[in-house]
């Protein structure tokens, strides 16, 4: 049961990036988002991805894969409107 809850949370949590993407798109601006923060977070996710891919922990693996995809969209939108 704990693993199932963890899997659900690992998939759902990164989807909270979607409102951020939508807000940037709606306002056509990303001025309130620090590029240092975006690139710092994105680089950390990139550096964690190889570990996640070889991990046997399905929660860590799913979270990392879904998060890298959705946060990459945040980074693209931030750069696009900068």
N, CA, C and O atoms as CSV, one atom per row, in Angstrom:
chain,resi,resn,atom,element,x,y,z
A,1,UNK,N,N,0.823,-1.196,0.000
A,1,UNK,CA,C,0.000,0.000,0.000
A,1,UNK,C,C,0.871,1.266,0.000
A,1,UNK,O,O,0.577,2.227,-0.710
A,2,UNK,N,N,1.931,1.257,0.792
A,2,UNK,CA,C,2.831,2.414,0.856
A,2,UNK,C,C,3.486,2.661,-0.496
A,2,UNK,O,O,3.625,3.807,-0.923
A,3,UNK,N,N,3.890,1.583,-1.171
A,3,UNK,CA,C,4.534,1.723,-2.477
A,3,UNK,C,C,3.551,2.291,-3.506
A,3,UNK,O,O,3.934,3.121,-4.329
A,4,UNK,N,N,2.305,1.857,-3.467
A,4,UNK,CA,C,1.296,2.357,-4.403
A,4,UNK,C,C,1.051,3.849,-4.175
A,4,UNK,O,O,0.959,4.614,-5.135
A,5,UNK,N,N,0.945,4.261,-2.929
A,5,UNK,CA,C,0.777,5.683,-2.610
A,5,UNK,C,C,1.988,6.477,-3.103
A,5,UNK,O,O,1.834,7.564,-3.659
A,6,UNK,N,N,3.179,5.940,-2.900
A,6,UNK,CA,C,4.401,6.595,-3.367
A,6,UNK,C,C,4.442,6.729,-4.877
A,6,UNK,O,O,4.864,7.761,-5.400
A,7,UNK,N,N,4.007,5.691,-5.583
A,7,UNK,CA,C,3.980,5.728,-7.046
A,7,UNK,C,C,3.009,6.796,-7.531
A,7,UNK,O,O,3.329,7.571,-8.432
A,8,UNK,N,N,1.825,6.836,-6.933
A,8,UNK,CA,C,0.835,7.847,-7.314
A,8,UNK,C,C,1.381,9.251,-7.062
A,8,UNK,O,O,1.267,10.126,-7.920
A,9,UNK,N,N,1.969,9.465,-5.895
A,9,UNK,CA,C,2.538,10.775,-5.568
A,9,UNK,C,C,3.686,11.130,-6.508
A,9,UNK,O,O,3.819,12.287,-6.906
A,10,UNK,N,N,4.511,10.157,-6.866
A,10,UNK,CA,C,5.647,10.399,-7.760
A,10,UNK,C,C,5.183,10.849,-9.139
A,10,UNK,O,O,5.859,11.641,-9.796
A,11,UNK,N,N,4.045,10.350,-9.574
A,11,UNK,CA,C,3.519,10.738,-10.876
A,11,UNK,C,C,2.770,12.064,-10.795
A,11,UNK,O,O,2.899,12.901,-11.688
A,12,UNK,N,N,1.985,12.265,-9.732
A,12,UNK,CA,C,1.136,13.456,-9.609
A,12,UNK,C,C,1.939,14.709,-9.244
A,12,UNK,O,O,1.666,15.783,-9.779
A,13,UNK,N,N,2.907,14.594,-8.360
A,13,UNK,CA,C,3.645,15.763,-7.868
A,13,UNK,C,C,4.232,16.627,-8.983
A,13,UNK,O,O,4.057,17.845,-8.939
A,14,UNK,N,N,4.918,16.066,-9.978
A,14,UNK,CA,C,5.466,16.921,-11.032
A,14,UNK,C,C,4.408,17.647,-11.864
A,14,UNK,O,O,4.714,18.645,-12.516
A,15,UNK,N,N,3.177,17.158,-11.846
A,15,UNK,CA,C,2.130,17.820,-12.612
A,15,UNK,C,C,1.777,19.190,-12.046
A,15,UNK,O,O,1.041,19.944,-12.682
A,16,UNK,N,N,2.288,19.528,-10.862
A,16,UNK,CA,C,2.096,20.873,-10.321
A,16,UNK,C,C,2.922,21.891,-11.094
A,16,UNK,O,O,2.785,23.094,-10.870
A,17,UNK,N,N,3.773,21.428,-11.997
A,17,UNK,CA,C,4.489,22.343,-12.893
A,17,UNK,C,C,3.564,22.907,-13.964
A,17,UNK,O,O,3.835,23.975,-14.513
A,18,UNK,N,N,2.482,22.207,-14.267
A,18,UNK,CA,C,1.577,22.639,-15.336
A,18,UNK,C,C,0.949,24.004,-15.048
A,18,UNK,O,O,0.907,24.836,-15.955
A,19,UNK,N,N,0.455,24.281,-13.822
A,19,UNK,CA,C,-0.067,25.632,-13.571
A,19,UNK,C,C,0.989,26.730,-13.760
A,19,UNK,O,O,0.662,27.832,-14.200
A,20,UNK,N,N,2.243,26.435,-13.431
A,20,UNK,CA,C,3.315,27.405,-13.637
A,20,UNK,C,C,3.512,27.664,-15.124
A,20,UNK,O,O,3.653,28.813,-15.543
A,21,UNK,N,N,3.521,26.610,-15.915
A,21,UNK,CA,C,3.648,26.747,-17.368
A,21,UNK,C,C,2.471,27.553,-17.919
A,21,UNK,O,O,2.654,28.445,-18.747
A,22,UNK,N,N,1.273,27.232,-17.455
A,22,UNK,CA,C,0.070,27.928,-17.925
A,22,UNK,C,C,0.111,29.414,-17.553
A,22,UNK,O,O,-0.288,30.270,-18.343
A,23,UNK,N,N,0.597,29.711,-16.346
A,23,UNK,CA,C,0.677,31.114,-15.915
A,23,UNK,C,C,1.666,31.897,-16.771
A,23,UNK,O,O,1.394,33.032,-17.161
A,24,UNK,N,N,2.802,31.293,-17.060
A,24,UNK,CA,C,3.791,31.952,-17.920
A,24,UNK,C,C,3.189,32.189,-19.304
A,24,UNK,O,O,3.329,33.271,-19.874
A,25,UNK,N,N,2.524,31.179,-19.830
A,25,UNK,CA,C,1.921,31.281,-21.162
A,25,UNK,C,C,0.821,32.347,-21.195
A,25,UNK,O,O,0.730,33.118,-22.151
A,26,UNK,N,N,-0.002,32.390,-20.163
A,26,UNK,CA,C,-1.112,33.344,-20.112
A,26,UNK,C,C,-0.611,34.791,-20.033
A,26,UNK,O,O,-1.128,35.676,-20.714
A,27,UNK,N,N,0.409,35.015,-19.185
A,27,UNK,CA,C,0.930,36.374,-18.999
A,27,UNK,C,C,1.935,36.768,-20.060
A,27,UNK,O,O,2.280,37.942,-20.195
A,28,UNK,N,N,2.411,35.777,-20.822
A,28,UNK,CA,C,3.447,36.012,-21.837
A,28,UNK,C,C,4.690,36.644,-21.220
A,28,UNK,O,O,5.361,37.470,-21.839
A,29,UNK,N,N,4.979,36.237,-19.986
A,29,UNK,CA,C,6.136,36.779,-19.276
A,29,UNK,C,C,6.636,35.764,-18.252
A,29,UNK,O,O,5.854,35.036,-17.640
A,30,UNK,N,N,7.950,35.734,-18.080
A,30,UNK,CA,C,8.551,34.912,-17.033
A,30,UNK,C,C,9.508,35.755,-16.186
A,30,UNK,O,O,10.439,35.236,-15.570
A,31,UNK,N,N,9.258,37.056,-16.170
A,31,UNK,CA,C,10.148,37.983,-15.455
A,31,UNK,C,C,10.225,37.699,-13.957
A,31,UNK,O,O,11.244,37.986,-13.328
A,32,UNK,N,N,9.157,37.138,-13.376
A,32,UNK,CA,C,9.150,36.889,-11.936
A,32,UNK,C,C,9.828,35.578,-11.555
A,32,UNK,O,O,9.877,35.228,-10.375
A,33,UNK,N,N,10.347,34.857,-12.527
A,33,UNK,CA,C,11.009,33.578,-12.264
A,33,UNK,C,C,12.499,33.739,-12.523
A,33,UNK,O,O,12.913,34.148,-13.608
A,34,UNK,N,N,13.283,33.419,-11.536
A,34,UNK,CA,C,14.734,33.555,-11.640
A,34,UNK,C,C,15.314,32.493,-12.582
A,34,UNK,O,O,15.035,31.302,-12.447
A,35,UNK,N,N,16.120,32.952,-13.531
A,35,UNK,CA,C,16.795,32.006,-14.417
A,35,UNK,C,C,17.798,31.147,-13.651
A,35,UNK,O,O,18.015,29.987,-14.001
A,36,UNK,N,N,18.407,31.708,-12.610
A,36,UNK,CA,C,19.321,30.925,-11.774
A,36,UNK,C,C,18.572,29.767,-11.114
A,36,UNK,O,O,19.079,28.647,-11.046
A,37,UNK,N,N,17.370,30.045,-10.633
A,37,UNK,CA,C,16.561,29.003,-9.999
A,37,UNK,C,C,16.177,27.940,-11.024
A,37,UNK,O,O,16.329,26.747,-10.763
A,38,UNK,N,N,15.683,28.361,-12.180
A,38,UNK,CA,C,15.246,27.406,-13.206
A,38,UNK,C,C,16.401,26.505,-13.621
A,38,UNK,O,O,16.264,25.281,-13.641
A,39,UNK,N,N,17.540,27.109,-13.951
A,39,UNK,CA,C,18.669,26.298,-14.400
A,39,UNK,C,C,19.273,25.473,-13.270
A,39,UNK,O,O,19.738,24.358,-13.507
A,40,UNK,N,N,19.274,25.994,-12.053
A,40,UNK,CA,C,19.770,25.231,-10.912
A,40,UNK,C,C,18.946,23.979,-10.667
A,40,UNK,O,O,19.492,22.891,-10.487
A,41,UNK,N,N,17.641,24.138,-10.660
A,41,UNK,CA,C,16.751,22.997,-10.456
A,41,UNK,C,C,16.860,22.018,-11.623
A,41,UNK,O,O,16.958,20.809,-11.411
A,42,UNK,N,N,16.843,22.528,-12.840
A,42,UNK,CA,C,16.886,21.671,-14.023
A,42,UNK,C,C,18.191,20.873,-14.090
A,42,UNK,O,O,18.177,19.684,-14.409
A,43,UNK,N,N,19.314,21.526,-13.791
A,43,UNK,CA,C,20.607,20.832,-13.801
A,43,UNK,C,C,20.646,19.741,-12.731
A,43,UNK,O,O,21.178,18.656,-12.964
A,44,UNK,N,N,20.084,20.028,-11.566
A,44,UNK,CA,C,20.032,19.001,-10.516
A,44,UNK,C,C,19.194,17.801,-10.963
A,44,UNK,O,O,19.566,16.655,-10.710
A,45,UNK,N,N,18.069,18.059,-11.623
A,45,UNK,CA,C,17.246,16.955,-12.131
A,45,UNK,C,C,18.003,16.146,-13.176
A,45,UNK,O,O,17.930,14.917,-13.184
A,46,UNK,N,N,18.727,16.827,-14.057
A,46,UNK,CA,C,19.523,16.146,-15.086
A,46,UNK,C,C,20.597,15.272,-14.432
A,46,UNK,O,O,20.821,14.137,-14.852
A,47,UNK,N,N,21.255,15.806,-13.405
A,47,UNK,CA,C,22.313,15.048,-12.733
A,47,UNK,C,C,21.760,13.863,-11.940
A,47,UNK,O,O,22.458,12.864,-11.764
A,48,UNK,N,N,20.519,13.958,-11.460
A,48,UNK,CA,C,19.892,12.862,-10.720
A,48,UNK,C,C,19.339,11.777,-11.645
A,48,UNK,O,O,19.192,10.628,-11.227
A,49,UNK,N,N,19.033,12.126,-12.890
A,49,UNK,CA,C,18.370,11.191,-13.799
A,49,UNK,C,C,19.125,9.876,-14.008
A,49,UNK,O,O,18.491,8.822,-13.950
A,50,UNK,N,N,20.438,9.875,-14.246
A,50,UNK,CA,C,21.117,8.576,-14.424
A,50,UNK,C,C,20.967,7.652,-13.206
A,50,UNK,O,O,20.790,6.443,-13.355
A,51,UNK,N,N,21.038,8.225,-12.020
A,51,UNK,CA,C,20.856,7.423,-10.808
A,51,UNK,C,C,19.449,6.850,-10.738
A,51,UNK,O,O,19.255,5.699,-10.347
A,52,UNK,N,N,18.475,7.657,-11.120
A,52,UNK,CA,C,17.081,7.205,-11.103
A,52,UNK,C,C,16.855,6.092,-12.115
A,52,UNK,O,O,16.137,5.133,-11.832
A,53,UNK,N,N,17.454,6.209,-13.278
A,53,UNK,CA,C,17.237,5.224,-14.329
A,53,UNK,C,C,17.802,3.852,-13.977
A,53,UNK,O,O,17.267,2.836,-14.420
A,54,UNK,N,N,18.866,3.803,-13.194
A,54,UNK,CA,C,19.441,2.502,-12.810
A,54,UNK,C,C,18.914,2.012,-11.460
A,54,UNK,O,O,19.219,0.897,-11.039
A,55,UNK,N,N,18.135,2.836,-10.796
A,55,UNK,CA,C,17.595,2.471,-9.489
A,55,UNK,C,C,16.521,1.390,-9.611
A,55,UNK,O,O,15.794,1.324,-10.603
A,56,UNK,N,N,16.438,0.562,-8.602
A,56,UNK,CA,C,15.360,-0.433,-8.551
A,56,UNK,C,C,14.126,0.142,-7.865
A,56,UNK,O,O,13.069,-0.490,-7.858
A,57,UNK,N,N,14.254,1.339,-7.287
A,57,UNK,CA,C,13.130,1.993,-6.618
A,57,UNK,C,C,12.225,2.632,-7.664
A,57,UNK,O,O,12.580,3.646,-8.266
A,58,UNK,N,N,11.068,2.041,-7.875
A,58,UNK,CA,C,10.147,2.496,-8.908
A,58,UNK,C,C,9.626,3.906,-8.632
A,58,UNK,O,O,9.384,4.666,-9.570
A,59,UNK,N,N,9.453,4.262,-7.369
A,59,UNK,CA,C,8.958,5.595,-7.020
A,59,UNK,C,C,9.970,6.661,-7.447
A,59,UNK,O,O,9.604,7.653,-8.077
A,60,UNK,N,N,11.232,6.453,-7.105
A,60,UNK,CA,C,12.293,7.387,-7.480
A,60,UNK,C,C,12.408,7.473,-8.998
A,60,UNK,O,O,12.553,8.565,-9.548
A,61,UNK,N,N,12.346,6.344,-9.671
A,61,UNK,CA,C,12.468,6.297,-11.126
A,61,UNK,C,C,11.317,7.058,-11.798
A,61,UNK,O,O,11.558,7.894,-12.669
A,62,UNK,N,N,10.092,6.778,-11.407
A,62,UNK,CA,C,8.939,7.460,-12.012
A,62,UNK,C,C,8.954,8.956,-11.737
A,62,UNK,O,O,8.708,9.763,-12.633
A,63,UNK,N,N,9.248,9.322,-10.482
A,63,UNK,CA,C,9.296,10.738,-10.134
A,63,UNK,C,C,10.322,11.473,-10.986
A,63,UNK,O,O,10.038,12.545,-11.520
A,64,UNK,N,N,11.496,10.906,-11.112
A,64,UNK,CA,C,12.561,11.567,-11.873
A,64,UNK,C,C,12.217,11.715,-13.345
A,64,UNK,O,O,12.463,12.766,-13.938
A,65,UNK,N,N,11.651,10.677,-13.938
A,65,UNK,CA,C,11.324,10.723,-15.361
A,65,UNK,C,C,10.220,11.745,-15.629
A,65,UNK,O,O,10.355,12.586,-16.517
A,66,UNK,N,N,9.139,11.674,-14.870
A,66,UNK,CA,C,8.024,12.602,-15.081
A,66,UNK,C,C,8.469,14.031,-14.756
A,66,UNK,O,O,8.102,14.969,-15.464
A,67,UNK,N,N,9.246,14.198,-13.706
A,67,UNK,CA,C,9.686,15.534,-13.306
A,67,UNK,C,C,10.631,16.156,-14.326
A,67,UNK,O,O,10.528,17.352,-14.601
A,68,UNK,N,N,11.538,15.384,-14.889
A,68,UNK,CA,C,12.471,15.944,-15.865
A,68,UNK,C,C,11.720,16.398,-17.113
A,68,UNK,O,O,12.067,17.417,-17.709
A,69,UNK,N,N,10.703,15.655,-17.505
A,69,UNK,CA,C,9.909,16.041,-18.677
A,69,UNK,C,C,9.153,17.338,-18.411
A,69,UNK,O,O,9.236,18.280,-19.200
A,70,UNK,N,N,8.420,17.389,-17.308
A,70,UNK,CA,C,7.589,18.561,-17.035
A,70,UNK,C,C,8.418,19.783,-16.649
A,70,UNK,O,O,8.076,20.902,-17.031
A,71,UNK,N,N,9.502,19.588,-15.898
A,71,UNK,CA,C,10.308,20.756,-15.544
A,71,UNK,C,C,11.083,21.272,-16.750
A,71,UNK,O,O,11.400,22.460,-16.816
A,72,UNK,N,N,11.392,20.402,-17.697
A,72,UNK,CA,C,12.024,20.867,-18.935
A,72,UNK,C,C,11.082,21.812,-19.675
A,72,UNK,O,O,11.523,22.784,-20.287
A,73,UNK,N,N,9.780,21.520,-19.615
A,73,UNK,CA,C,8.797,22.424,-20.217
A,73,UNK,C,C,8.773,23.772,-19.499
A,73,UNK,O,O,8.630,24.815,-20.137
A,74,UNK,N,N,8.914,23.749,-18.172
A,74,UNK,CA,C,9.001,25.003,-17.411
A,74,UNK,C,C,10.221,25.802,-17.881
A,74,UNK,O,O,10.129,27.008,-18.109
A,75,UNK,N,N,11.355,25.125,-18.023
A,75,UNK,CA,C,12.580,25.804,-18.459
A,75,UNK,C,C,12.418,26.391,-19.857
A,75,UNK,O,O,12.839,27.519,-20.112
A,76,UNK,N,N,11.813,25.633,-20.758
A,76,UNK,CA,C,11.604,26.115,-22.129
A,76,UNK,C,C,10.694,27.346,-22.128
A,76,UNK,O,O,10.993,28.336,-22.796
A,77,UNK,N,N,9.598,27.291,-21.388
A,77,UNK,CA,C,8.673,28.426,-21.330
A,77,UNK,C,C,9.336,29.654,-20.699
A,77,UNK,O,O,9.126,30.782,-21.145
A,78,UNK,N,N,10.131,29.421,-19.666
A,78,UNK,CA,C,10.811,30.537,-19.000
A,78,UNK,C,C,11.772,31.218,-19.971
A,78,UNK,O,O,11.815,32.446,-20.047
A,79,UNK,N,N,12.523,30.443,-20.692
A,79,UNK,CA,C,13.476,31.001,-21.662
A,79,UNK,C,C,12.725,31.660,-22.816
A,79,UNK,O,O,13.113,32.727,-23.291
A,80,UNK,N,N,11.665,31.026,-23.254
A,80,UNK,CA,C,10.879,31.547,-24.382
A,80,UNK,C,C,10.333,32.950,-24.116
A,80,UNK,O,O,10.318,33.791,-25.014
A,81,UNK,N,N,9.891,33.200,-22.897
A,81,UNK,CA,C,9.295,34.490,-22.573
A,81,UNK,C,C,10.257,35.427,-21.851
A,81,UNK,O,O,9.825,36.412,-21.252
A,82,UNK,N,N,11.538,35.137,-21.898
A,82,UNK,CA,C,12.515,36.009,-21.255
A,82,UNK,C,C,13.030,37.006,-22.221
A,82,UNK,O,O,13.868,37.834,-21.866
